[in-house]
Every structure is written in structure tokens, then in C-alpha cells.
Amino acid sequence: MPLVTIKLARRDPPLSPQQKEELIAGTTRLMVDTLGKRAQDVVVLIDELEPDNWGQGEVSATRLRKARPADPR
């Protein structure tokens, strides 16, 4: 039984339930297509990390995000 853990940095806005469903479905399909596993045997866990709980280059993600230019979208 494959157990897949996906760790994501919590975002603003957070992932929607629909996005999480799509992520679970896509990951399950990957396990079925690549490893030949049965979909009902694939377990997918989504672990969303708070930005204060991780960092890069000695700086917390909270500080990195504050220093990043605004997304023009």
C-alpha cells in the first residue's frame, strides 16, 4: 500500500478543498500509472506547514514572503 506524504507551505489564500481533491486524485493516478497500484490502496496525506515552521537560507518563510515583491497576478 503506497503512502504518499505531500508537504506544502501554507499559502494565502490557502488551498481550497477542490485543489486538495485534485492533488489527491492526481497523485493517486500517478501511483496507479507508474507503479500499477490499485487506486483504493493508495493513501495520500497533505501536510500544510505554517510559514514560521520552515525556512530557507537561515531565514523563516514568513520573513522571505514579506521580502518578496508582490505577485502581479
C-alpha positions as CSV (number, residue, x, y, z in Angstrom):
1,M,0.0,0.0,0.0
2,P,1.7,3.2,-1.1
3,L,1.6,6.0,1.4
4,V,2.4,9.4,-0.2
5,T,3.0,12.4,2.0
6,I,2.9,15.8,0.3
7,K,4.3,18.7,2.3
8,L,3.2,22.1,1.3
9,A,3.9,25.5,2.7
10,R,0.6,27.0,3.8
11,R,-0.4,29.8,1.4
12,D,-2.5,32.9,1.5
13,P,-5.1,32.2,0.2
14,P,-4.9,28.6,1.4
15,L,-5.5,25.6,-0.9
16,S,-9.2,25.1,-1.5
17,P,-10.8,21.7,-0.8
18,Q,-11.2,21.3,-4.5
19,Q,-7.5,21.8,-5.1
20,K,-6.7,19.3,-2.4
21,E,-9.1,16.8,-4.0
22,E,-7.3,17.3,-7.4
23,L,-3.9,16.9,-5.8
24,I,-5.1,13.6,-4.1
25,A,-6.6,12.4,-7.4
26,G,-3.6,13.3,-9.5
27,T,-1.2,11.7,-7.0
28,T,-3.3,8.5,-6.9
29,R,-3.3,8.3,-10.7
30,L,0.4,8.7,-10.7
31,M,0.8,5.7,-8.4
32,V,-1.7,3.6,-10.5
33,D,0.0,4.5,-13.8
34,T,3.6,4.3,-12.6
35,L,3.6,1.5,-10.0
36,G,0.5,-0.4,-11.1
37,K,-1.2,0.0,-7.7
38,R,-4.9,-0.2,-7.2
39,A,-6.4,3.3,-6.6
40,Q,-8.2,2.1,-3.4
41,D,-4.8,1.1,-1.9
42,V,-3.1,4.5,-2.3
43,V,-3.1,6.8,0.7
44,V,-2.3,10.5,0.2
45,L,-1.5,12.8,3.1
46,I,-1.3,16.5,2.7
47,D,0.7,18.2,5.4
48,E,0.5,22.0,5.2
49,L,3.3,23.7,7.1
50,E,3.0,27.1,8.7
51,P,5.5,29.6,7.3
52,D,7.0,30.2,10.7
53,N,7.9,26.4,10.9
54,W,10.3,26.3,8.0
55,G,12.8,28.4,6.3
56,Q,15.5,28.7,3.6
57,G,19.0,30.2,3.8
58,E,18.7,30.9,7.5
59,V,15.5,32.9,7.1
60,S,12.0,31.8,8.0
61,A,9.4,31.6,5.3
62,T,7.4,34.3,6.9
63,R,10.3,36.7,6.5
64,L,11.1,35.5,3.0
65,R,7.5,36.1,1.9
66,K,7.5,39.6,3.4
67,A,10.6,40.5,1.5
68,R,9.3,39.1,-1.8
69,P,7.9,41.5,-4.4
70,A,4.1,41.4,-4.8
71,D,2.8,38.9,-7.3
72,P,1.4,40.9,-10.3
73,R,-1.4,38.4,-10.9
